[in-house]
Amino acid sequence: MKRPELPERRGRGLWWNPWMMGIDRLQEEISRVFDDFASRFVPPVLGGGAVSVDVYRKDGNVIVEAEMPGIDPRDVDIKVYEDKVLLRAEKGASREVESEDVIRSERYYGKISRVISLPVEVIPEKAKAKFKNGLLTIAIPEKEPEEEGGYRINIETED
């Protein structure tokens, strides 16, 4: 069976196809735009820190790259599922400053959480992660597509 050019994901009774992938991408883009817009008006105490990600396929793996500047890798929690990755982290303040001494504070400190949908099913237990210069890179092997289920039946003919 030929592997599709565009990634498909099946699971939980749903068929994932290029149309569904487009909807998924649109939803993520709307969330990102809203988060960017809202971050200008919502104080950091109320909002959650944003994590920018890139997701791509390379050499049979799904690669997730997440920008996490100023975060200690020991404060990052990663959970990989067959169809998504959950990132959680906590960014602590780099220095102690009394609130009355603050002139401007635009950086976010606190808990960060992000769920990243994956374009194909993966093998979670074989995932590997690296952290360098504030960039978290997760490589997760793609699950091989299984042959379609069902039973082949013979057709009887009358001769």
N, CA, C and O of each residue as an XYZ file, in Angstrom:
636
protein
N       0.842     -1.177      0.000
C       0.000      0.000      0.000
C       0.884      1.236      0.000
O       1.795      1.347      0.820
N       0.629      2.152     -0.896
C       1.427      3.373     -1.012
C       1.116      4.309      0.151
O      -0.044      4.523      0.505
N       2.164      4.855      0.730
C       2.006      5.808      1.827
C       1.513      7.134      1.254
O       2.040      7.594      0.241
N       0.513      7.759      1.880
C      -0.011      9.014      1.331
C       1.019     10.135      1.383
O       1.858     10.185      2.282
N       0.940     11.035      0.400
C       1.855     12.175      0.360
C       1.595     13.128      1.516
O       2.529     13.637      2.136
N       0.317     13.367      1.801
C      -0.039     14.210      2.933
C      -0.286     13.311      4.136
O      -0.864     12.235      3.988
N       0.139     13.730      5.322
C      -0.008     12.866      6.487
C      -1.469     12.662      6.861
O      -2.285     13.581      6.786
N      -1.775     11.442      7.262
C      -3.096     11.109      7.755
C      -2.942     10.548      9.149
O      -1.952      9.889      9.465
N      -3.930     10.816      9.975
C      -3.896     10.274     11.325
C      -5.251      9.642     11.590
O      -6.297     10.238     11.334
N      -5.208      8.433     12.103
C      -6.436      7.759     12.491
C      -6.379      7.512     13.985
O      -5.310      7.262     14.542
N      -7.503      7.582     14.614
C      -7.520      7.278     16.028
C      -8.831      7.691     16.656
O      -9.503      8.613     16.195
N      -9.180      6.989     17.717
C     -10.385      7.292     18.481
C     -11.621      7.368     17.574
O     -12.509      8.192     17.791
N     -11.663      6.507     16.568
C     -12.834      6.433     15.712
C     -12.927      7.512     14.649
O     -13.902      7.545     13.898
N     -11.953      8.387     14.563
C     -11.983      9.455     13.561
C     -10.969      9.168     12.472
O      -9.900      8.616     12.731
N     -11.310      9.545     11.261
C     -10.361      9.453     10.158
C      -9.760     10.831      9.978
O     -10.488     11.810      9.814
N      -8.445     10.917     10.008
C      -7.768     12.197      9.799
C      -7.301     12.242      8.363
O      -6.683     11.300      7.865
N      -7.594     13.318      7.717
C      -7.219     13.477      6.328
C      -6.704     14.895      6.121
O      -6.700     15.691      7.060
N      -6.278     15.217      4.929
C      -5.748     16.563      4.699
C      -6.719     17.678      5.085
O      -6.284     18.730      5.554
N      -8.025     17.472      4.897
C      -8.999     18.502      5.286
C      -8.980     18.703      6.792
O      -8.988     19.837      7.271
N      -8.954     17.597      7.545
C      -8.927     17.707      9.005
C      -7.619     18.339      9.462
O      -7.602     19.112     10.419
N      -6.526     18.014      8.784
C      -5.242     18.623      9.135
C      -5.316     20.132      8.929
O      -4.785     20.899      9.731
N      -5.974     20.553      7.856
C      -6.130     21.983      7.598
C      -6.932     22.669      8.694
O      -6.594     23.772      9.123
N      -7.986     22.016      9.142
C      -8.800     22.575     10.227
C      -7.981     22.647     11.506
O      -8.042     23.639     12.233
N      -7.213     21.596     11.783
C      -6.358     21.564     12.976
C      -5.338     22.702     12.935
O      -5.123     23.386     13.935
N      -4.716     22.898     11.778
C      -3.738     23.987     11.634
C      -4.404     25.352     11.803
O      -3.843     26.252     12.428
N      -5.609     25.497     11.237
C      -6.345     26.753     11.369
C      -6.658     27.045     12.834
O      -6.511     28.177     13.293
N      -7.087     26.025     13.559
C      -7.390     26.202     14.975
C      -6.141     26.631     15.747
O      -6.210     27.535     16.579
N      -5.005     25.990     15.477
C      -3.763     26.366     16.150
C      -3.353     27.794     15.794
O      -2.881     28.535     16.656
N      -3.531     28.183     14.525
C      -3.162     29.535     14.102
C      -4.059     30.578     14.766
O      -3.577     31.622     15.206
N      -5.361     30.300     14.841
C      -6.283     31.222     15.516
C      -5.899     31.355     16.984
O      -5.887     32.461     17.524
N      -5.585     30.238     17.634
C      -5.165     30.285     19.041
C      -3.897     31.106     19.199
O      -3.783     31.905     20.129
N      -2.943     30.913     18.292
C      -1.683     31.649     18.380
C      -1.917     33.146     18.196
O      -1.379     33.959     18.949
N      -2.725     33.512     17.191
C      -3.006     34.931     16.944
C      -3.728     35.537     18.141
O      -3.395     36.640     18.576
N      -4.710     34.823     18.672
C      -5.433     35.328     19.836
C      -4.495     35.491     21.028
O      -4.545     36.503     21.726
N      -3.637     34.492     21.261
C      -2.676     34.583     22.367
C      -1.756     35.783     22.190
O      -1.496     36.514     23.146
N      -1.258     35.993     20.954
C      -0.381     37.144     20.694
C      -1.118     38.453     20.949
O      -0.578     39.366     21.574
N      -2.367     38.541     20.458
C      -3.161     39.754     20.626
C      -3.498     39.981     22.101
O      -3.331     41.084     22.620
N      -3.971     38.929     22.769
C      -4.385     39.052     24.165
C      -3.210     39.360     25.079
O      -3.376     40.027     26.100
N      -2.022     38.880     24.723
C      -0.863     39.100     25.592
C      -0.522     40.581     25.721
O       0.163     40.982     26.662
N      -0.996     41.392     24.780
C      -0.742     42.835     24.861
C      -1.632     43.516     25.891
O      -1.316     44.605     26.372
N      -2.757     42.865     26.231
C      -3.724     43.495     27.121
C      -3.901     42.760     28.449
O      -4.301     43.366     29.443
N      -3.608     41.468     28.472
C      -3.788     40.682     29.688
C      -2.489     40.693     30.470
O      -1.438     40.362     29.920
N      -2.536     41.064     31.736
C      -1.310     41.046     32.527
C      -0.728     39.639     32.581
O      -1.482     38.666     32.597
N       0.595     39.510     32.609
C       1.220     38.198     32.647
C       0.742     37.329     33.796
O       0.753     36.103     33.683
N       0.323     37.936     34.902
C      -0.139     37.150     36.040
C      -1.378     36.348     35.662
O      -1.567     35.232     36.145
N      -2.230     36.917     34.792
C      -3.459     36.246     34.401
C      -3.268     35.307     33.221
O      -3.962     34.296     33.114
N      -2.343     35.627     32.343
C      -2.159     34.832     31.136
C      -1.170     33.706     31.351
O      -0.543     33.615     32.406
N      -1.031     32.860     30.366
C      -0.034     31.804     30.405
C       1.065     32.132     29.433
O       0.824     32.768     28.407
N       2.259     31.710     29.740
C       3.365     31.974     28.836
C       3.182     31.218     27.536
O       2.735     30.071     27.538
N       3.521     31.846     26.438
C       3.378     31.220     25.128
C       4.658     30.479     24.771
O       5.760     30.954     25.044
N       4.503     29.332     24.169
C       5.634     28.551     23.678
C       5.470     28.447     22.172
O       4.497     27.863     21.695
N       6.407     29.005     21.417
C       6.369     28.906     19.959
C       6.980     27.577     19.546
O       8.030     27.184     20.054
N       6.318     26.883     18.618
C       6.796     25.566     18.204
C       6.853     25.451     16.687
O       6.129     26.134     15.963
N       7.730     24.569     16.228
C       7.764     24.096     14.848
C       7.592     22.588     14.919
O       8.182     21.936     15.780
N       6.788     22.028     14.019
C       6.597     20.580     13.942
C       6.846     20.177     12.497
O       6.255     20.743     11.578
N       7.726     19.194     12.298
C       8.009     18.722     10.946
C       8.422     17.257     10.989
O       8.674     16.697     12.056
N       8.487     16.643      9.797
C       8.873     15.234      9.679
C      10.269     15.154      9.084
O      10.612     15.884      8.154
N      11.075     14.240      9.647
C      12.429     14.049      9.129
C      12.903     12.639      9.462
O      12.877     12.225     10.622
N      13.331     11.910      8.450
C      13.921     10.576      8.610
C      13.054      9.639      9.448
O      13.563      8.952     10.333
N      11.750      9.605      9.177
C      10.857      8.696      9.889
C      10.472      9.150     11.288
O       9.865      8.393     12.046
N      10.821     10.381     11.630
C      10.476     10.933     12.941
C       9.612     12.171     12.780
O       9.674     12.862     11.763
N       8.809     12.440     13.791
C       8.147     13.734     13.914
C       9.030     14.533     14.861
O       9.353     14.077     15.958
N       9.415     15.722     14.432
C      10.283     16.583     15.232
C       9.454     17.755     15.751
O       8.770     18.435     14.986
N       9.525     17.976     17.051
C       8.875     19.129     17.675
C       9.980     19.994     18.263
O      10.749     19.542     19.112
N      10.055     21.240     17.807
C      11.019     22.192     18.362
C      10.227     23.279     19.081
O       9.326     23.888     18.503
N      10.568     23.515     20.341
C       9.860     24.509     21.150
C      10.852     25.507     21.724
O      11.848     25.129     22.340
N      10.563     26.794     21.512
C      11.412     27.841     22.078
C      11.056     28.017     23.551
O       9.904     28.287     23.893
N      12.055     27.861     24.416
C      11.845     27.997     25.855
C      12.996     28.774     26.478
O      13.682     28.263     27.363
N      13.214     30.010     26.020
C      14.329     30.783     26.561
C      14.117     31.112     28.037
O      13.005     31.408     28.474
N      15.204     31.052     28.785
C      15.145     31.397     30.196
C      14.566     30.320     31.085
O      14.365     30.545     32.278
N      14.296     29.156     30.527
C      13.727     28.059     31.309
C      14.803     27.011     31.549
O      15.531     26.627     30.633
N      14.892     26.561     32.778
C      15.835     25.505     33.143
C      15.263     24.176     32.647
O      14.104     23.874     32.932
N      16.041     23.371     31.910
C      15.526     22.096     31.394
C      14.989     21.182     32.496
O      14.131     20.339     32.235
N      15.485     21.339     33.716
C      14.993     20.510     34.829
C      13.575     20.901     35.233
O      12.903     20.157     35.947
N      13.121     22.067     34.778
C      11.770     22.534     35.096
C      10.776     22.254     33.968
O       9.658     22.768     33.984
N      11.183     21.440     32.990
C      10.322     21.113     31.849
C       9.791     19.695     32.015
O      10.546     18.769     32.310
N       8.482     19.533     31.822
C       7.834     18.221     31.872
C       7.250     17.950     30.489
O       6.494     18.762     29.955
N       7.607     16.801     29.914
C       7.141     16.434     28.570
C       6.364     15.130     28.670
O       6.844     14.159     29.256
N       5.165     15.107     28.098
C       4.402     13.864     27.978
C       4.078     13.677     26.503
O       3.533     14.572     25.857
N       4.418     12.507     25.980
C       4.165     12.204     24.569
C       3.086     11.129     24.489
O       3.177     10.086     25.137
N       2.073     11.401     23.690
C       0.999     10.459     23.425
C       1.090     10.069     21.951
O       1.928     10.603     21.224
N       0.240      9.149     21.503
C       0.294      8.716     20.102
C      -0.045      9.840     19.129
O       0.400      9.813     17.982
N      -0.824     10.827     19.565
C      -1.278     11.866     18.639
C      -0.991     13.293     19.095
O      -1.403     14.246     18.434
N      -0.287     13.452     20.223
C      -0.002     14.805     20.712
C       1.160     14.798     21.692
O       1.571     13.756     22.202
N       1.675     16.002     21.938
C       2.736     16.211     22.926
C       2.244     17.282     23.887
O       1.720     18.314     23.467
N       2.417     17.030     25.178
C       2.053     17.993     26.209
C       3.339     18.525     26.830
O       4.148     17.762     27.357
N       3.516     19.837     26.761
C       4.683     20.495     27.365
C       4.215     21.316     28.553
O       3.245     22.069     28.464
N       4.918     21.160     29.663
C       4.667     21.986     30.845
C       6.012     22.437     31.375
O       6.986     21.685     31.362
N       6.052     23.671     31.842
C       7.300     24.194     32.401
C       6.971     25.310     33.370
O       5.845     25.804     33.429
N       7.973     25.687     34.119
C       7.827     26.832     35.010
C       9.043     27.713     34.827
O      10.184     27.258     34.903
N       8.776     28.979     34.585
C       9.848     29.947     34.376
C       9.925     30.835     35.604
O       8.998     31.586     35.906
N      11.038     30.737     36.301
C      11.224     31.543     37.500
C      11.855     32.880     37.168
O      12.509     33.036     36.137
N      11.654     33.837     38.050
C      12.255     35.163     37.870
C      13.765     35.045     37.986
O      14.280     34.306     38.825
N      14.468     35.782     37.135
C      15.932     35.706     37.126
C      16.559     36.530     38.239
O      17.744     36.374     38.536
N      15.772     37.406     38.856
C      16.308     38.216     39.955
C      15.154     38.659     40.845
O      13.995     38.672     40.432
N      15.494     39.012     42.050
C      14.502     39.513     42.995
C      14.484     41.036     42.940
O      15.505     41.677     43.190
N      13.351     41.610     42.620
C      13.197     43.060     42.575
C      11.899     43.391     43.302
O      10.869     42.761     43.064
N      11.952     44.348     44.159
C      10.750     44.790     44.864
C       9.791     45.424     43.862
O      10.227     46.134     42.955
N       8.510     45.182     44.012
C       7.527     45.671     43.040
C       7.541     47.191     42.890
O       7.297     47.702     41.797
N       7.823     47.918     43.967
C       7.850     49.383     43.849
C       9.060     49.880     43.063
O       9.083     51.034     42.637
N      10.067     49.023     42.865
C      11.255     49.401     42.108
C      11.134     49.088     40.612
O      11.993     49.482     39.824
N      10.078     48.386     40.225
C       9.899     47.984     38.827
C       9.387     49.163     38.003
O       8.384     49.786     38.350
N      10.077     49.455     36.927
C       9.663     50.513     36.008
C       8.827     49.914     34.876
O       7.802     50.475     34.487
N       9.270     48.782     34.359
C       8.551     48.078     33.302
C       8.815     46.591     33.473
O       9.941     46.183     33.760
N       7.776     45.781     33.296
C       7.921     44.331     33.383
C       7.076     43.699     32.288
O       5.850     43.648     32.389
N       7.741     43.215     31.235
C       7.045     42.616     30.098
C       7.297     41.120     29.992
O       6.573     40.415     29.289
N       8.310     40.636     30.681
C       8.630     39.213     30.587
C       7.687     38.408     31.465
O       7.216     38.879     32.501
N       7.423     37.179     31.025
C       6.498     36.306     31.742
C       7.268     35.387     32.676
O       8.293     34.816     32.303
N       6.762     35.253     33.890
C       7.284     34.290     34.857
C       6.098     33.493     35.372
O       5.046     34.051     35.684
N       6.276     32.213     35.455
C       5.198     31.368     35.961
C       5.091     30.090     35.162
O       6.043     29.665     34.507
N       3.908     29.479     35.226
C       3.687     28.190     34.575
C       3.351     28.373     33.102
O       2.660     29.310     32.703
N       3.864     27.447     32.318
C       3.644     27.426     30.874
C       3.115     26.041     30.524
O       3.588     25.037     31.055
N       2.133     25.991     29.630
C       1.579     24.712     29.204
C       1.175     24.820     27.741
O       0.632     25.838     27.311
N       1.442     23.770     26.986
C       1.090     23.767     25.557
C       0.841     22.330     25.106
O       1.618     21.431     25.426
N      -0.243     22.119     24.365
C      -0.539     20.828     23.749
C      -0.313     20.989     22.255
O      -0.872     21.885     21.624
N       0.520     20.104     21.692
C       0.834     20.165     20.266
C       0.261     18.924     19.596
O       0.658     17.803     19.917
N      -0.675     19.120     18.661
C      -1.229     18.004     17.895
C      -0.197     17.533     16.886
O       0.502     18.340     16.273
N      -0.108     16.223     16.721
C       0.854     15.649     15.778
C       0.140     15.220     14.499
O      -1.016     14.800     14.553
N       0.814     15.320     13.345
C       0.175     15.015     12.064
C      -0.008     13.524     11.799
O      -0.831     13.141     10.967
N       0.747     12.684     12.496
C       0.662     11.235     12.328
C       0.785     10.590     13.701
O       1.220     11.229     14.660
N       0.401      9.323     13.789
C       0.586      8.610     15.050
C       2.066      8.297     15.234
O       2.786      8.021     14.274
N       2.504      8.346     16.494
C       3.910      8.135     16.822
C       4.043      7.042     17.878
O       3.051      6.547     18.414
N       5.293      6.678     18.163
C       5.590      5.682     19.195
C       6.125      6.441     20.409
O       7.320      6.729     20.474
N       5.256      6.770     21.375
C       5.649      7.636     22.495
C       6.839      7.133     23.298
O       7.693      7.922     23.700
N       6.903      5.833     23.534
C       7.963      5.291     24.396
C       9.359      5.383     23.776
O      10.350      5.147     24.467
N       9.456      5.722     22.490
C      10.764      5.852     21.840
C      11.167      7.309     21.608
O      12.135      7.586     20.900
N      10.422      8.230     22.204
C      10.720      9.660     22.037
C      12.020     10.024     22.749
O      12.356      9.456     23.788
N      12.745     10.984     22.168
C      13.983     11.496     22.765
C      13.932     13.014     22.729
O      13.419     13.611     21.783
N      14.478     13.635     23.785
C      14.460     15.097     23.857
C      15.851     15.633     24.151
O      16.633     15.025     24.881
N      16.142     16.809     23.552
C      17.395     17.537     23.806
C      17.040     18.988     24.091
O      16.045     19.510     23.588
N      17.858     19.622     24.894
C      17.635     21.029     25.232
C      18.957     21.755     25.086
O      19.933     21.421     25.758
N      18.993     22.762     24.195
C      20.232     23.507     23.979
C      19.894     24.959     23.664
O      19.083     25.243     22.782
N      20.519     25.865     24.389
C      20.349     27.309     24.156
C      18.880     27.741     24.114
O      18.492     28.552     23.273
N      18.072     27.199     25.020
C      16.667     27.595     25.098
C      15.761     26.950     24.071
O      14.585     27.303     23.980
N      16.287     26.003     23.286
C      15.478     25.309     22.280
C      15.331     23.843     22.680
O      16.318     23.114     22.783
N      14.092     23.424     22.903
C      13.782     22.036     23.209
C      13.472     21.332     21.896
O      12.617     21.786     21.135
N      14.163     20.222     21.623
C      13.929     19.438     20.411
C      13.521     18.033     20.822
O      14.247     17.349     21.543
N      12.350     17.608     20.356
C      11.833     16.273     20.655
C      11.729     15.514     19.338
O      11.115     15.997     18.387
N      12.331     14.323     19.282
C      12.246     13.457     18.101
C      11.428     12.227     18.492
O      11.760     11.529     19.450
N      10.354     11.972     17.738
C       9.459     10.861     18.045
C       9.278     10.021     16.787
O       8.823     10.537     15.766
N       9.631      8.719     16.839
C       9.462      7.876     15.652
C       7.992      7.755     15.236
O       7.096      7.600     16.066
N       7.785      7.832     13.926
C       6.433      7.650     13.393
C       6.035      6.189     13.518
O       6.865      5.292     13.377
N       4.764      5.963     13.784
C       4.222      4.614     13.818
C       3.997      4.171     12.377
O       3.452      4.926     11.572
N       4.409      2.967     12.055
C       4.206      2.455     10.697
C       2.714      2.289     10.443
O       1.988      1.808     11.314
N       2.251      2.680      9.266
C       0.819      2.521      8.986
C       0.453      1.046      8.952
O       1.148      0.224      8.354
N      -0.647      0.738      9.605
C      -1.104     -0.650      9.627
C      -1.984     -0.909      8.415
O      -2.634     -0.011      7.880
N      -1.980     -2.165      8.004
C      -2.837     -2.529      6.882
C      -4.288     -2.385      7.312
O      -4.633     -2.636      8.467
N      -5.129     -1.981      6.378
C      -6.547     -1.807      6.674
C      -7.116     -3.102      7.248
O      -6.740     -4.194      6.822
N      -8.013     -2.976      8.206
C      -8.670     -4.142      8.796
C      -9.722     -4.691      7.853
O      -9.866     -4.223      6.724
N     -10.441     -5.665      8.315
C     -11.502     -6.249      7.504
C     -11.115     -7.636      7.014
O      -9.994     -8.099      7.224
N     -12.050     -8.276      6.368
C     -11.828     -9.626      5.869
C     -12.076     -9.650      4.368
O     -13.011     -9.029      3.863
N     -11.227    -10.371      3.677
C     -11.413    -10.538      2.239
C     -12.319    -11.760      2.047
O     -12.098    -12.817      2.639
N     -13.329    -11.589      1.215
C     -14.218    -12.715      0.949
C     -14.188    -13.039     -0.535
O     -13.968    -12.170     -1.378
N     -14.413    -14.297     -0.827
C     -14.465    -14.739     -2.216
C     -15.875    -14.553     -2.756
O     -16.859    -14.640     -2.021
N     -15.946    -14.299     -4.036
C     -17.240    -14.129     -4.696
C     -17.563    -15.423     -5.421
O     -16.787    -15.914     -6.241
N     -18.710    -15.952     -5.104
C     -19.138    -17.167     -5.793
C     -19.840    -16.772     -7.086
O     -20.622    -15.822     -7.124
N     -19.543    -17.520     -8.141
C     -20.196    -17.258     -9.423
C     -20.949    -18.500     -9.866
O     -20.571    -19.627     -9.544
N     -21.990    -18.278    -10.588
C     -22.744    -19.404    -11.128
C     -22.286    -19.642    -12.555
O     -22.375    -18.751    -13.400
N     -21.805    -20.821    -12.818
C     -21.340    -21.149    -14.173
C     -22.319    -22.004    -14.894
O     -22.086    -22.372    -16.045
